[in-house]
Amino acid sequence: MNIKVKRIYDEPEPDDGYRILVDRLWPRGMSRQRAALDLWMKDIAPSSELRTWFGHDPARFSEFSQRYREELDANAEAVASLLDIILTHETVTLLYAAKNPLINHAVVLRDYMAGIANCR
C-alpha cells in the first residue's frame, strides 16, 4: 500500500497508480483528458464552509487539519470507499489543485487514510 499526493497540474506518471481527484471543485484550466483520472471523489473533500474558512492560510492549517479529520470521522461512507480502493491497489495518488504541496487537504487525507489502513 502506497498513498501519494500530487498536484493535478503535474504530468501523470506510470507510478501514480490509481489516480483520484480529491477536490470538491474541478481544477481551473484542467481538461478531463489531461487529468487522466481513475476517479473523482468530491465527497471526500473538505466541506465548502471549511475550505472557505481555511483559505489556504498557513496559520490556520493546524486547526483546519483537525476540523477536516472531524469531517472525515463523520463521513464514514466516503472514507470506506476510499479505504477499499487503497487496500485493492498497490499505489493510489490523491490529486489536488492547491499551490502549496505541504499545506493542503490532500496531505491531511493521506495521513488520515494511512492511519486507518495500517490498523487493518
N, C-alpha and C positions, 0 to 999 in steps of 0.2 A: 504494500500500500504506500503510495507516494502522492501527497497532495501539494500541488504547486499553485502559486498565484502569479498572474501575469497581466500586464495591460493589454487590453483588446487591440490596441493600435500597433502592438508589436507583431511581427510576422509569425504566422503559425509555423510550428516545427513538428517533425515526426515524434519527438519525445514528449510532446504535450499530452499525449494520450487522449482521454475523453475530455473535450473542451466544453465548459459550462459558463455561460454568461450569468453572473450573479447580481447584476444591476436591475433595479426596478424600471429604469428608463433605457430606451435604446440609445447607444452611444452616437453622438453627433458625428456626421460625416462618414459613418461606417456602413458599408453595404453588407447585406446578409451573406453574399458570396465571399467577400474578403474576410469576414469574421470567422468563417469555417467552423461554425458551432456544431456541436452534437445536441446541445440543449440550452434553452434559455429559461432559467429558474427565477422569475420575477418575485415569487412568493417567499424566497429565502432572503431577499434583500431587506435592509432596514426599512421601517415604515417611512412614509413621506414626511411625517412630522419629525421623526428623529433625524432623518437625513438633512432636513431644512435647519433644524436646531444646530446640528454639528457644523455645517457649512465648511467642512474640511479645515477647521481651526485647530492647529496642533495643541493649543492649550486645553481644548475640550476633548481630546482623543481618549484620555483615560476614562472619563465619565461616559463618553459615547460608547466605548467598548463594553462597559458594564451594562448600560441600558440595552445595547444590541444583544448581548448574551441573554438578558432577561427576555427580550422579544423572541429569541431563538428557543429558550426554555418553554415558552408558551405556544410555539409553532411546531408542535410535535409531528404533524403530517409532512410538512416540507423537510424537516430535519430527517425524518425516517426515510423519505425518498432519496435525499442526498446521501445518506449513510449507505443505503442499498447500492447506489452507484459506486461509491468509494470502495465498498467491500467486494464489488464484482469486476473492478478494473484495476490493472496494475498501477496506472498513473491517471490522476484526474487533475486538470488545470482549471482553477477558478479564475475567470476573466472579469476584469473591472475596467472602468474608464477613468477613474480618478488619476490625477497627475502624480501624486506622491506615492511611491512604491512601498513606503513604510507606514504611512498613516492613512489607512483606508479600511473599509468594512471587509474586504476580501481577506485581509490578514487576520482580522478577528475571527471570521468564519472558518478559515483554515485551521487555526489553533483550536477553536471550539470543536470542530469535527474530528480533528486528530485525537483530542482528548476522549471523545465518545468512542471512536473506532478502536483505540488502544485498550479500552475497557472490555471489549468484546472477546 
